[in-house]
């Protein structure tokens, strides 16, 4: 028996999400750092839930797929954005015609902004010690 599933990887800041879409009725299974978590409790803010559901709402596929998510690294904000990118990529794998609406909404764009490294001689990435004239 072969399992039909569509896969997408999403990354944001230090978060990496592996998303599997399987035909179903809209159940969400979430694993954070290899531990099962209840989806609605882990992402308690409505903005995070909305971010994750955006590609599904845009393409009208919210009740067509069960979603299996493995995410690790980062905080809730980066994780939710990584999951959104993973879902969008999996939807494109499911149906190539969904690419243009998802790309138009910006859901297929990897947000490459990450924390800048601290440099030696400075207090942070750019913050310098106070300058004194004498």
N, CA, C and O of each residue as an XYZ file, in Angstrom:
536
protein
N       0.845     -1.187      0.000
C       0.000      0.000      0.000
C       0.882      1.239      0.000
O       1.772      1.370      0.841
N       0.642      2.140     -0.931
C       1.439      3.366     -0.991
C       0.658      4.514     -0.361
O      -0.537      4.685     -0.600
N       1.359      5.283      0.438
C       0.764      6.433      1.108
C       0.942      7.663      0.227
O       2.062      8.019     -0.138
N      -0.182      8.313     -0.115
C      -0.106      9.525     -0.918
C       0.142     10.687      0.023
O      -0.652     10.950      0.926
N       1.262     11.389     -0.197
C       1.544     12.566      0.608
C       2.388     13.538     -0.199
O       3.100     13.159     -1.128
N       2.284     14.804      0.186
C       3.015     15.873     -0.490
C       3.881     16.561      0.554
O       3.423     16.870      1.655
N       5.148     16.798      0.190
C       6.123     17.272      1.164
C       6.617     18.669      0.819
O       6.795     19.012     -0.350
N       6.834     19.469      1.863
C       7.418     20.795      1.682
C       8.272     21.147      2.887
O       7.903     20.852      4.024
N       9.415     21.778      2.641
C      10.290     22.230      3.709
C      10.194     23.740      3.807
O      10.227     24.443      2.798
N      10.076     24.231      5.032
C      10.044     25.668      5.249
C      11.096     26.069      6.260
O      11.332     25.357      7.236
N      11.734     27.217      6.026
C      12.732     27.719      6.961
C      12.471     29.193      7.224
O      12.050     29.934      6.335
N      12.731     29.609      8.470
C      12.623     31.014      8.843
C      13.462     31.225     10.092
O      13.298     30.504     11.077
N      14.361     32.207     10.063
C      15.304     32.452     11.153
C      16.049     31.146     11.448
O      16.763     30.652     10.576
N      15.908     30.576     12.640
C      16.594     29.313     12.932
C      15.622     28.135     12.967
O      15.996     27.043     13.393
N      14.393     28.337     12.529
C      13.380     27.279     12.545
C      13.369     26.520     11.226
O      13.501     27.112     10.154
N      13.212     25.213     11.316
C      13.082     24.363     10.138
C      11.825     23.520     10.313
O      11.665     22.829     11.318
N      10.935     23.584      9.327
C       9.681     22.832      9.390
C       9.612     21.859      8.222
O       9.853     22.226      7.072
N       9.280     20.615      8.537
C       9.019     19.608      7.512
C       7.520     19.338      7.539
O       6.974     18.924      8.562
N       6.863     19.575      6.413
C       5.405     19.510      6.355
C       4.980     18.437      5.363
O       5.453     18.407      4.227
N       4.088     17.563      5.797
C       3.523     16.524      4.947
C       2.018     16.753      4.848
O       1.336     16.843      5.869
N       1.501     16.847      3.635
C       0.058     16.947      3.406
C      -0.425     15.586      2.927
O       0.089     15.032      1.955
N      -1.422     15.059      3.630
C      -2.013     13.776      3.260
C      -3.503     13.970      3.074
O      -4.117     14.704      3.849
N      -4.112     13.341      2.076
C      -5.559     13.491      1.892
C      -6.298     13.115      3.172
O      -6.042     12.066      3.763
N      -7.214     13.979      3.591
C      -7.939     13.750      4.837
C      -8.995     14.806      5.058
O      -9.544     15.366      4.108
N      -9.278     15.077      6.336
C     -10.368     15.983      6.664
C      -9.936     17.236      7.421
O     -10.792     17.951      7.943
N      -8.643     17.525      7.499
C      -8.188     18.779      8.102
C      -7.541     18.649      9.465
O      -7.398     19.653     10.163
N      -7.139     17.442      9.877
C      -6.470     17.269     11.172
C      -5.025     17.771     11.074
O      -4.378     17.656     10.033
N      -4.536     18.334     12.194
C      -3.162     18.825     12.243
C      -2.413     18.075     13.336
O      -2.826     18.095     14.496
N      -1.311     17.413     12.975
C      -0.434     16.736     13.924
C       0.864     17.513     13.974
O       1.499     17.744     12.945
N       1.261     17.920     15.182
C       2.422     18.791     15.338
C       3.446     18.150     16.257
O       3.124     17.727     17.368
N       4.683     18.081     15.784
C       5.814     17.642     16.599
C       6.802     18.804     16.680
O       7.299     19.274     15.656
N       7.086     19.264     17.895
C       8.055     20.334     18.111
C       9.229     19.736     18.864
O       9.057     19.186     19.952
N      10.426     19.841     18.289
C      11.631     19.272     18.888
C      11.435     17.805     19.279
O      11.792     17.386     20.381
N      10.860     17.036     18.352
C      10.622     15.588     18.484
C       9.590     15.221     19.542
O       9.487     14.051     19.909
N       8.816     16.198     20.048
C       7.770     15.912     21.033
C       6.410     16.279     20.446
O       6.259     17.344     19.848
N       5.413     15.395     20.615
C       4.076     15.754     20.112
C       3.495     16.903     20.934
O       3.621     16.926     22.159
N       2.864     17.847     20.256
C       2.248     18.997     20.921
C       0.853     19.209     20.349
O       0.635     19.001     19.156
N      -0.098     19.624     21.196
C      -1.413     20.001     20.644
C      -1.279     21.304     19.857
O      -0.776     22.298     20.380
N      -1.723     21.299     18.619
C      -1.533     22.438     17.723
C      -2.137     23.719     18.282
O      -1.476     24.757     18.304
N      -3.385     23.656     18.734
C      -4.075     24.867     19.187
C      -3.497     25.416     20.485
O      -3.596     26.615     20.743
N      -2.893     24.557     21.307
C      -2.297     25.033     22.556
C      -0.892     25.579     22.325
O      -0.516     26.587     22.924
N      -0.117     24.930     21.467
C       1.261     25.364     21.248
C       1.293     26.734     20.577
O       2.022     27.624     21.013
N       0.504     26.903     19.519
C       0.392     28.207     18.872
C      -0.833     28.906     19.461
O      -1.918     28.890     18.879
N      -0.633     29.518     20.626
C      -1.762     30.095     21.357
C      -2.220     31.426     20.764
O      -3.389     31.786     20.901
N      -1.326     32.159     20.110
C      -1.714     33.437     19.514
C      -2.471     33.206     18.204
O      -2.101     32.356     17.394
N      -3.541     33.987     18.019
C      -4.329     33.860     16.798
C      -3.518     34.231     15.563
O      -3.748     33.694     14.480
N      -2.569     35.151     15.726
C      -1.759     35.563     14.570
C      -0.910     34.403     14.056
O      -0.713     34.271     12.848
N      -0.400     33.553     14.968
C       0.383     32.397     14.539
C      -0.507     31.382     13.822
O      -0.129     30.841     12.782
N      -1.685     31.127     14.380
C      -2.613     30.182     13.736
C      -3.012     30.687     12.350
O      -3.073     29.919     11.390
N      -3.281     31.989     12.263
C      -3.683     32.571     10.981
C      -2.549     32.485      9.957
O      -2.786     32.181      8.788
N      -1.311     32.757     10.404
C      -0.148     32.671      9.520
C      -0.030     31.275      8.915
O       0.223     31.122      7.720
N      -0.217     30.264      9.754
C      -0.083     28.871      9.299
C      -1.189     28.494      8.314
O      -0.936     27.770      7.351
N      -2.400     28.971      8.542
C      -3.547     28.578      7.711
C      -3.651     29.371      6.405
O      -4.424     28.991      5.526
N      -2.891     30.463      6.257
C      -3.043     31.330      5.088
C      -2.964     30.625      3.736
O      -3.839     30.852      2.900
N      -1.951     29.771      3.472
C      -1.916     29.120      2.154
C      -3.123     28.210      1.908
O      -3.606     28.111      0.780
N      -3.606     27.549      2.958
C      -4.762     26.657      2.819
C      -6.032     27.455      2.539
O      -6.854     27.048      1.718
N      -6.197     28.603      3.226
C      -7.380     29.434      3.008
C      -7.365     30.040      1.607
O      -8.405     30.124      0.954
N      -6.184     30.463      1.144
C      -6.064     31.076     -0.169
C      -6.431     30.094     -1.290
O      -7.046     30.479     -2.284
N      -6.048     28.830     -1.121
C      -6.267     27.829     -2.173
C      -7.505     26.968     -1.946
O      -7.768     26.052     -2.724
N      -8.270     27.250     -0.886
C      -9.497     26.499     -0.566
C      -9.236     25.014     -0.360
O     -10.010     24.181     -0.832
N      -8.155     24.670      0.338
C      -7.818     23.263      0.569
C      -7.752     22.937      2.061
O      -7.139     21.942      2.448
N      -8.378     23.768      2.904
C      -8.252     23.609      4.356
C      -8.805     22.267      4.838
O      -8.221     21.646      5.726
N      -9.916     21.816      4.268
C     -10.551     20.564      4.714
C     -10.199     19.365      3.838
O     -10.761     18.284      4.014
N      -9.267     19.547      2.892
C      -8.901     18.451      1.994
C      -7.733     17.620      2.506
O      -7.571     16.467      2.104
N      -6.904     18.198      3.401
C      -5.670     17.533      3.802
C      -5.545     17.431      5.318
O      -5.950     18.326      6.061
N      -4.968     16.305      5.754
C      -4.444     16.198      7.115
C      -3.001     16.673      7.040
O      -2.284     16.337      6.098
N      -2.576     17.448      8.020
C      -1.243     18.044      7.991
C      -0.405     17.434      9.094
O      -0.798     17.438     10.261
N       0.752     16.908      8.721
C       1.723     16.371      9.667
C       2.934     17.290      9.648
O       3.568     17.459      8.606
N       3.261     17.886     10.792
C       4.313     18.898     10.864
C       5.376     18.472     11.859
O       5.067     18.099     12.991
N       6.656     18.529     11.424
C       7.798     18.370     12.336
C       8.596     19.654     12.261
O       9.103     20.013     11.198
N       8.712     20.350     13.382
C       9.422     21.625     13.385
C      10.402     21.639     14.544
O      10.108     21.125     15.624
N      11.573     22.233     14.316
C      12.520     22.384     15.412
C      13.302     23.676     15.249
O      13.483     24.179     14.140
N      13.758     24.197     16.371
C      14.557     25.416     16.382
C      13.699     26.656     16.431
O      12.556     26.660     15.974
N      14.268     27.717     16.995
C      13.612     29.017     16.986
C      12.441     29.122     17.936
O      12.215     28.240     18.765
N      11.700     30.206     17.810
C      10.530     30.466     18.635
C       9.259     30.282     17.845
O       9.284     29.859     16.689
N       8.156     30.600     18.474
C       6.851     30.362     17.857
C       6.656     31.186     16.581
O       6.054     30.705     15.621
N       7.155     32.406     16.565
C       6.975     33.268     15.392
C       7.714     32.705     14.172
O       7.138     32.590     13.090
N       8.989     32.356     14.354
C       9.760     31.782     13.259
C       9.218     30.428     12.832
O       9.216     30.097     11.646
N       8.756     29.641     13.810
C       8.209     28.327     13.494
C       6.932     28.432     12.676
O       6.738     27.665     11.734
N       6.053     29.377     13.024
C       4.806     29.512     12.279
C       5.070     29.958     10.844
O       4.403     29.495      9.919
N       6.048     30.862     10.651
C       6.390     31.301      9.293
C       7.040     30.170      8.498
O       6.817     30.050      7.294
N       7.849     29.334      9.172
C       8.470     28.192      8.502
C       7.411     27.179      8.081
O       7.490     26.615      6.990
N       6.433     26.949      8.932
C       5.345     26.016      8.617
C       4.545     26.532      7.426
O       4.172     25.760      6.543
N       4.280     27.841      7.401
C       3.530     28.426      6.280
C       4.254     28.186      4.960
O       3.625     27.803      3.973
N       5.567     28.405      4.929
C       6.343     28.175      3.714
C       6.310     26.700      3.331
O       6.180     26.370      2.152
N       6.427     25.804      4.324
C       6.377     24.367      4.058
C       5.041     23.930      3.479
O       4.997     23.123      2.550
N       3.943     24.464      4.027
C       2.611     24.129      3.516
C       2.454     24.633      2.089
O       1.918     23.925      1.236
N       2.916     25.852      1.823
C       2.801     26.417      0.475
C       3.575     25.569     -0.533
O       3.085     25.298     -1.629
N       4.783     25.152     -0.160
C       5.587     24.326     -1.077
C       4.943     22.959     -1.300
O       4.989     22.427     -2.409
N       4.346     22.392     -0.261
C       3.665     21.099     -0.406
C       2.433     21.233     -1.302
O       2.130     20.326     -2.078
N       1.724     22.355     -1.198
C       0.557     22.583     -2.057
C       0.964     22.698     -3.525
O       0.241     22.232     -4.406
N       2.108     23.311     -3.791
C       2.597     23.407     -5.172
C       2.956     22.027     -5.701
O       2.742     21.733     -6.877
N       3.507     21.172     -4.825
C       3.809     19.797     -5.229
C       2.522     19.033     -5.540
O       2.499     18.189     -6.436
N       1.451     19.331     -4.797
C       0.143     18.701     -5.020
C      -0.457     19.149     -6.354
O      -0.957     18.330     -7.126
N      -0.400     20.459     -6.617
C      -1.009     20.984     -7.833
C      -0.191     22.182     -8.314
O      -0.147     23.216     -7.647
N       0.448     22.041     -9.460
C       1.316     23.102     -9.998
C       0.555     24.394    -10.298
O       1.153     25.470    -10.316
N      -0.765     24.300    -10.535
C      -1.556     25.489    -10.861
C      -1.745     26.414     -9.662
O      -2.114     27.576     -9.830
N      -1.493     25.907     -8.448
C      -1.618     26.745     -7.255
C      -0.406     27.649     -7.067
O      -0.404     28.516     -6.194
N       0.629     27.447     -7.889
C       1.866     28.218     -7.719
C       1.655     29.727     -7.881
O       2.146     30.509     -7.067
N       0.932     30.139     -8.922
C       0.790     31.576     -9.179
C       0.020     32.311     -8.075
O       0.459     33.391     -7.679
N      -1.108     31.789     -7.551
C      -1.742     32.530     -6.446
C      -0.885     32.549     -5.172
O      -0.852     33.551     -4.457
N      -0.196     31.441     -4.895
C       0.654     31.398     -3.698
C       1.848     32.343     -3.844
O       2.228     33.026     -2.893
N       2.431     32.374     -5.034
C       3.577     33.263     -5.256
C       3.137     34.718     -5.225
O       3.859     35.578     -4.719
N       1.963     34.993     -5.762
C       1.429     36.361     -5.746
C       1.191     36.872     -4.337
O       1.356     38.061     -4.063
N       0.800     35.965     -3.438
C       0.568     36.347     -2.045
C       1.863     36.378     -1.238
O       1.867     36.820     -0.089
N       2.969     35.909     -1.838
C       4.258     35.947     -1.159
C       4.523     34.766     -0.248
O       5.413     34.833      0.601
N       3.771     33.681     -0.403
C       3.925     32.528      0.490
C       5.031     31.577      0.055
O       5.395     30.678      0.814
N       5.574     31.749     -1.144
C       6.649     30.875     -1.616
C       8.017     31.538     -1.505
O       9.014     30.996     -1.981
N       8.066     32.713     -0.875
C       9.312     33.444     -0.746
C       9.955     33.126      0.591
O       9.324     33.272      1.638
N      11.207     32.691      0.562
C      11.950     32.392      1.789
C      12.442     33.697      2.379
O      13.176     34.433      1.720
N      12.054     33.997      3.608
C      12.499     35.206      4.292
C      13.886     34.931      4.861
O      14.025     34.204      5.845
N      14.908     35.511      4.246
C      16.292     35.166      4.570
C      16.871     35.969      5.727
O      18.051     35.824      6.043
N      16.059     36.820      6.369
C      16.594     37.641      7.459
C      16.900     36.772      8.676
O      16.022     36.090      9.205
N      18.159     36.811      9.111
C      18.570     36.082     10.309
C      19.366     37.024     11.189
O      19.723     38.125     10.769
N      19.643     36.593     12.409
C      20.377     37.420     13.347
C      21.816     37.599     12.870
O      22.474     36.646     12.454
N      22.287     38.848     12.942
C      23.645     39.166     12.530
C      24.624     38.784     13.637
O      24.312     38.940     14.818
N      25.786     38.292     13.273
C      26.748     37.845     14.277
C      27.380     39.017     15.001
O      27.483     40.120     14.464
N      27.803     38.758     16.235
C      28.528     39.742     17.030
C      29.971     39.815     16.527
O      30.594     38.788     16.258
N      30.503     41.051     16.400
C      31.882     41.236     15.976
C      32.767     41.540     17.178
O      32.311     42.128     18.158
N      34.025     41.139     17.100
C      34.946     41.401     18.205
C      35.181     42.909     18.324
O      35.152     43.633     17.330
N      35.413     43.365     19.551
C      35.612     44.789     19.805
C      34.324     45.565     19.962
O      34.346     46.736     20.342
N      33.189     44.922     19.673
C      31.895     45.578     19.812
C      31.087     44.882     20.897
O      31.421     43.779     21.331
N      30.009     45.548     21.332
C      29.171     44.986     22.387
C      28.086     44.081     21.823
O      27.551     43.229     22.531
N      27.767     44.265     20.559
C      26.770     43.433     19.880
C      27.168     43.338     18.423
O      28.348     43.467     18.094
N      26.202     43.114     17.542
C      26.523     43.049     16.125
C      27.023     44.401     15.615
O      27.940     44.462     14.796
N      26.409     45.493     16.109
C      26.799     46.833     15.658
C      27.030     47.811     16.799
O      27.656     48.853     16.600
N      26.537     47.495     17.987
C      26.668     48.418     19.120
C      28.129     48.488     19.570
O      28.762     47.471     19.853
N      28.646     49.723     19.626
C      30.041     49.926     20.005
C      30.124     50.511     21.411
O      29.158     51.106     21.888
N      31.261     50.350     22.079
C      31.431     50.989     23.382
C      31.329     52.512     23.241
O      31.596     53.064     22.174
N      30.944     53.173     24.318
C      30.752     54.624     24.259
C      32.078     55.313     23.926
O      33.124     54.981     24.482
N      32.011     56.256     23.028
C      33.206     57.003     22.619
C      33.509     58.082     23.653
O      32.600     58.789     24.086
N      34.770     58.218     24.053
C      35.143     59.305     24.963
C      36.320     60.050     24.368
O      37.279     59.457     23.875
N      36.218     61.372     24.429
C      37.226     62.221     23.792
C      38.499     62.291     24.626
O      39.596     62.288     24.067
N      38.376     62.357     25.969
C      39.561     62.463     26.853
C      39.646     61.308     27.804
O      40.573     61.240     28.611
